[in-house]
Amino acid sequence: MGRVRRLTATEAEQILKRYGFELVSQKGSHRKWRHPETGLTVVVPMHKGKTLPVGTLCAIMRGAEIPDDEWQTG
């Protein structure tokens, strides 16, 4: 496992879109993304300009089953 790249919520959402996830709802600053074929759902907290905490980013990407090389270095 490599180092986790520091990503903003917007950057994380771009990765989710690339893998087929669609925005299904938003409540406050939290946006819910779902994959139409697999049914996987993840929630991304939108705090403009701030990078996501490492644990939050890991939970989002693992929950969405995004390959490690998309969000980790090395």
C-alpha positions, 0 to 999 in steps of 0.5 A: 500500500502506498501513501495516500494522495491528499485530495479535495472533495471535488477531486475525489468526486471526479474520480468517482464520476470516472468510475461511473458513480452518479450524484443521487442526493445532498443533505447539507454539505454531504453528497451521496454518490451511487454506482447504478450497476453495483449499487455501491454508495458513498458519502463525500463531505463537501468543504470547499478548498479543504483536503479530505482527512486521510481516513475519510478519503480511504473510507470513501475510495475503499467503499467505492472499490476504486483501485488503489493506484487512483488515490495512492502514490508509489 
